[in-house]
């Protein structure tokens, strides 16, 4: 059995760990609230952007000559933009999206390359010898659209230059504080008629275009040339925000569980310490009584 000194040291160590995990829980909770506000503030904008895009794509002038970002073509090669975190201690957040992405790649019957956002995803797929064409890390806790532009520009340019025929987003959709859902959804081409398969369209209702064509100035084709790249950038930005909110929520829950487990372990160790101490005291008393009896 461990000595009293060893048990006391272990209790002290576990208490120190619980203080660290409690502090990390509080920090994650503050970051989670800010990330949730950012996600919820961006969703109405994404919904209205979808509405404008669907309506523009249904105009007679736009249907005659589809924009390259709206055109489906035979698939020879695809790309996946994987969004993970730079740090661990977030429960199953990283492992869940990595496992979902690996399963998607293994079931896909065409060659796939990766663009990784976050060190955890890059590390896993680099060790697994998957082709990684670009990697990004060090995103701020409250990213702006300018922080996301390089990621979106790479996949847009490669898609337009026929490097890839499909681009997918692998991210974690934020449902609530306890539930986060890892998903892999299509980013390019943009297909409004298949909105259920489109990235970050989970919170957008099905929009049915107006029966009456609107007059756009400039025309629908010119507007699509401007709107479609911006909308693709918005999709990547929204996916990053969803993933950040999911990451902070998962880290807060994980640190809360770690703190509770540490407190339970301290309670168990304290009982063990008291029992060992009581046994030691009883043994010393019996030695004293035995010595007195021997002197008699």
C-alpha positions in Angstrom: 0.0 0.0 0.0 1.2 3.5 -0.7 2.6 5.6 2.1 0.9 8.6 3.6 3.4 10.9 2.0 2.8 9.4 -1.5 -1.0 9.7 -1.1 -0.7 13.3 0.1 1.5 14.2 -2.9 -1.0 12.6 -5.3 -3.9 14.5 -3.8 -1.9 17.7 -4.2 -1.1 16.9 -7.8 -4.7 16.1 -8.7 -5.9 19.3 -7.0 -3.4 21.3 -9.1 -4.7 19.6 -12.3 -8.3 20.3 -11.4 -7.4 24.0 -11.0 -5.9 24.0 -14.5 -8.9 22.2 -16.1 -11.3 24.5 -14.3 -9.5 27.6 -15.7 -9.5 26.0 -19.2 -13.2 25.3 -18.8 -13.9 29.0 -18.0 -11.8 30.2 -20.9 -13.4 27.8 -23.3 -16.9 28.9 -22.1 -16.1 32.6 -22.8 -14.7 31.8 -26.2 -17.7 29.5 -26.9 -20.2 32.3 -26.2 -18.4 34.7 -28.5 -18.2 32.0 -31.2 -21.9 31.2 -30.9 -22.8 34.9 -31.3 -20.7 35.1 -34.4 -22.2 31.9 -35.9 -25.8 33.0 -35.2 -25.1 36.5 -36.5 -23.8 35.1 -39.8 -26.6 32.6 -40.5 -29.3 35.1 -41.6 -26.8 36.6 -44.0 -26.0 33.2 -45.5 -29.7 32.4 -45.8 -30.4 35.6 -47.8 -27.3 35.1 -49.9 -28.7 31.7 -50.8 -32.0 33.2 -51.7 -30.4 35.8 -54.1 -28.2 33.1 -55.6 -31.1 30.7 -56.3 -33.2 33.5 -57.8 -30.4 34.7 -60.0 -29.6 31.2 -61.3 -33.2 30.8 -62.3 -33.3 33.9 -64.5 -33.7 33.1 -68.2 -30.6 35.0 -69.1 -28.5 33.1 -66.5 -29.8 29.7 -67.5 -28.7 30.1 -71.1 -25.0 30.3 -70.1 -24.2 28.8 -66.7 -21.3 30.2 -64.7 -18.4 27.7 -64.3 -19.0 27.6 -60.5 -22.6 26.5 -61.2 -21.7 23.8 -63.8 -21.4 20.2 -62.9 -19.0 18.2 -65.0 -17.5 14.7 -65.2 -15.4 14.0 -62.1 -11.8 13.0 -62.5 -10.3 14.4 -59.3 -11.7 16.1 -56.2 -10.5 18.2 -53.2 -11.5 18.2 -49.6 -11.0 21.3 -47.3 -10.7 19.8 -43.8 -11.3 22.1 -40.8 -9.9 21.0 -37.5 -8.3 22.8 -34.5 -4.7 23.7 -33.8 -4.8 22.4 -30.2 -6.2 19.3 -28.5 -8.0 18.8 -25.2 -11.3 19.1 -27.0 -12.8 15.7 -26.4 -13.8 13.9 -29.6 -14.0 17.1 -31.7 -10.9 16.5 -33.9 -11.1 12.7 -34.0 -14.7 12.7 -35.1 -14.2 15.0 -38.1 -11.0 13.3 -39.0 -12.7 9.9 -38.9 -15.6 11.2 -41.0 -13.2 12.7 -43.6 -11.1 9.5 -43.8 -14.2 7.4 -44.3 -15.5 9.8 -47.1 -12.1 9.7 -48.8 -11.9 5.9 -48.7 -15.4 5.5 -50.1 -14.8 8.1 -52.9 -13.9 6.3 -56.1 -11.7 9.2 -57.5 -8.4 10.7 -56.4 -8.7 13.2 -53.7 -6.3 15.9 -52.4 -6.6 17.8 -49.2 -6.4 21.4 -48.0 -6.1 21.3 -44.2 -7.1 24.1 -41.8 -5.7 23.3 -38.4 -2.6 21.4 -37.2 -4.5 18.3 -36.0 -6.0 17.4 -39.3 -2.7 18.1 -41.1 -0.7 15.9 -38.7 -3.0 13.0 -39.1 -3.3 13.0 -42.9 0.4 13.8 -43.3 1.3 10.7 -41.3 -1.2 8.7 -43.4 0.5 9.8 -46.6 -2.5 11.6 -48.1 -1.7 14.3 -50.7 -1.9 17.7 -49.0 -1.8 20.7 -51.5 -2.1 23.5 -48.9 -2.2 23.9 -45.1 -3.4 26.7 -42.9 -3.1 27.1 -39.1 -3.0 29.8 -36.5 -6.5 31.3 -37.3 -7.6 33.8 -34.6 -10.4 33.0 -32.2 -12.6 35.5 -33.9 -11.7 35.3 -37.6 -12.8 37.8 -40.2 -13.5 37.1 -43.8 -10.1 38.4 -44.7 -8.5 35.6 -42.6 -10.5 33.0 -44.7 -9.9 34.5 -48.2 -6.6 32.6 -48.9 -8.4 29.3 -48.3 -11.3 30.1 -50.5 -9.2 31.5 -53.3 -7.1 28.4 -53.6 -10.1 26.1 -54.2 -11.9 28.5 -56.4 -8.9 29.1 -58.7 -8.1 25.3 -58.8 -11.7 24.5 -59.6 -11.9 27.1 -62.4 -8.6 25.9 -63.9 -10.0 22.3 -63.9 -7.5 21.0 -61.3 -10.5 19.6 -59.5 -14.0 18.8 -60.7 -15.5 18.8 -57.2 -14.6 20.5 -53.9 -15.9 19.4 -50.5 -15.9 21.0 -47.1 -15.3 18.8 -44.1 -16.3 20.7 -40.9 -18.2 20.3 -37.7 -21.7 21.7 -37.7 -22.6 23.5 -34.5 -26.0 22.3 -33.2 -25.8 23.3 -29.5 -23.4 23.2 -26.6 -23.6 19.5 -26.2 -24.2 18.3 -29.8 -21.8 19.0 -32.7 -22.1 17.1 -36.0 -19.1 16.3 -38.3 -20.2 16.5 -41.9 -18.6 16.5 -45.4 -20.6 18.6 -47.9 -20.1 19.8 -51.4 -18.6 23.3 -51.8 -18.2 23.4 -55.6 -19.9 23.3 -57.9 -22.8 25.3 -56.4 -26.0 23.5 -57.2 -29.0 25.3 -55.8 -31.3 22.5 -56.9 -29.4 20.2 -54.6 -29.3 22.4 -51.5 -29.3 19.5 -49.1 -25.9 18.4 -50.3 -24.4 21.8 -50.2 -22.0 23.0 -47.6 -23.3 25.1 -44.7 -26.9 24.9 -46.0 -28.2 23.0 -42.9 -29.8 26.1 -41.4 -31.2 27.5 -44.7 -34.7 26.7 -45.6 -35.6 25.5 -49.1 -36.2 28.5 -51.2 -38.5 28.4 -54.3 -37.8 31.1 -56.8 -40.4 33.7 -57.8 -42.6 33.0 -60.8 -42.0 36.5 -62.0 -38.6 37.4 -63.4 -36.9 40.4 -61.9 -35.0 43.0 -63.9 -31.4 43.2 -62.7 -29.0 45.9 -63.5 -26.5 44.8 -64.6 -27.8 41.5 -65.9 -27.9 38.2 -64.0 -24.8 36.9 -65.8 -22.7 39.9 -64.7 -24.1 39.7 -61.1 -23.3 36.0 -60.9 -19.7 36.7 -61.9 -19.4 38.8 -58.8 -21.7 37.1 -56.4 -20.6 33.4 -56.9 -16.9 33.8 -55.8 -18.1 35.9 -52.8 -20.7 33.4 -51.9 -18.1 30.6 -52.0 -15.9 32.6 -49.7 -18.9 33.0 -47.4 -19.5 29.3 -47.3 -15.9 28.6 -46.2 -16.1 31.4 -43.6 -19.4 30.0 -42.3 -17.9 26.5 -42.0 -14.9 27.9 -40.1 -17.2 29.7 -37.7 -19.3 26.6 -37.2 -16.2 24.6 -36.5 -14.8 27.1 -34.0 -18.1 27.2 -32.0 -18.0 23.4 -32.0 -14.4 23.3 -30.9 -14.9 25.6 -27.9 -18.1 23.8 -26.9 -16.3 20.4 -27.0 -13.4 21.8 -25.1 -15.6 23.3 -22.4 -17.5 20.0 -21.9 -14.2 18.0 -21.9 -12.6 20.3 -19.3 -15.8 20.2 -17.2 -15.7 16.4 -17.2 -12.0 16.5 -16.4 -12.6 18.8 -13.4 -15.4 16.6 -12.1 -13.3 13.5 -12.5 -10.4 15.2 -10.6 -12.7 16.2 -7.8 -14.0 12.6 -7.5 -10.4 11.3 -7.5 -9.5 13.7 -4.7 -12.4 12.5 -2.7 -11.4 8.9 -3.1 -7.8 9.6 -2.4 -8.8 11.5 0.8 -10.7 8.5 2.0 -7.7 6.3 1.3 -5.4 8.7 3.1 -7.7 8.8 6.2 -8.0 5.0 6.2 -4.2 4.5 6.0 -3.6 7.2 8.6 -6.1 5.5 10.9 -4.4 2.2 10.4 -1.0 3.7 11.2 -2.4 5.3 14.4 -4.0 2.1 15.5 -0.8 0.2 14.9 1.2 2.6 16.9 -1.2 2.4 19.8 -1.0 -1.3 19.8 2.8 -1.2 19.8 2.6 1.2 22.8 0.2 -1.1 24.7 2.3 -4.1 23.8 5.4 -2.4 25.2 3.6 -1.5 28.5 2.4 -5.0 28.9 6.0 -6.3 28.3 7.4 -4.0 31.0 4.8 -5.3 33.5 
